[in-house]
Amino acid sequence: MLSRPSLIKPIKQILKMSRRRAATKKGMEESEESLPTTSAQVQKEVEKSQEDVKVKVSKWEPDNWRDTLENLREMRKDFKAPVDTMGCSKCCDDEADEKTKRFWALVSLMLSSQTKDQVTFDAMSRLKKEGLLPENLIKWETKKLEELLVPVSFYRNKAKFLKQTSQILVDKYNSDIPNTVNELMKLPGVGPKMAHICMNVAWGVVSGIGVDTHVHRITNRLKWTRKPTKDPEKTRIALEEWLPFELWDEINLILVGFGQTICTPVSPKCDACANNAICPSANVKKPKSKGKK
């Protein structure tokens, strides 16, 4: 049998190891819970992991893109689009607190998929009148939520996603929204486009280019990708390869508004476009002459 003094050292070692494991576990738990809470903190974290992204990874760039972009900026000054007055950022009230604004930004983006800005804006107005907060939304009956969303496209699916997302936010994020693209994309119904725009609007962080159907369509018409892309996510990757990082913030709003007013999906108004002479697709859209005058 071991004497009392010979037992003391092993016991001390065991206790020391136990305390070390407990401290490590506690540190891990605290690091998971202590997320940055301000846009400045989030931006700092993103910039740490984005230094290589800010530098062009491709020497290729499309012809005349600077002239094209400047023309787009000038046209957007003259042509006000629905996104300018009823887009995601316009669905948040100035008097609301920052945490609530972030949630509203996320909800408006979730509703906006394949839905016109006017319809999304009106639906957001109805939801806010009912007290649009995660802890309130999870208590609403599904039927009530669906009625508030009509005529939003796929309103039944979106109602389900909103309830699921709200429960996650309450349980995991203290009723706030995640502050990383990866965590946002884990929420039901949230894709890359929504995540990147939400980071910008809600957290004030440029994490990537938000590419929706307008940006996808116009980018391919302008041949701003090395080769044609088949979906918005591939367009985002191709666009980020050459477009300077400092332009990522503005390009979505410029192209979305341009797509809503001039470069429409059907019968684009090429005659009203300042890029008519340099756009690779402009001549394709012009009607053929029926004969000599």
Secondary structure, DSSP 4 states (H G I P E B T S, - for coil): ---HHHHHHHHHHHHHHHHHHHHHHHHHHHHHH----SHHHHHHHHHHTTTTTSS-S-S---TTHHHHHHHHHHHHHHS--HHHHHSGGGGS-TTS-HHHHHHHHHHHHHHHTTS-HHHHHHHHHHHHHT---HHHHTTS-HHHHHHHHTTSTTHHHHHHHHHHHHHHHHHHSTTS--SSHHHHHTSTT--HHHHHHHHHHHH----S----HHHHHHHHHHT-SSS--SSHHHHHHHHHTTS-GGGHHHHHHHHHHHHHHTS-SSS--GGG-TTTTT-TTHHHHSPPP-S--
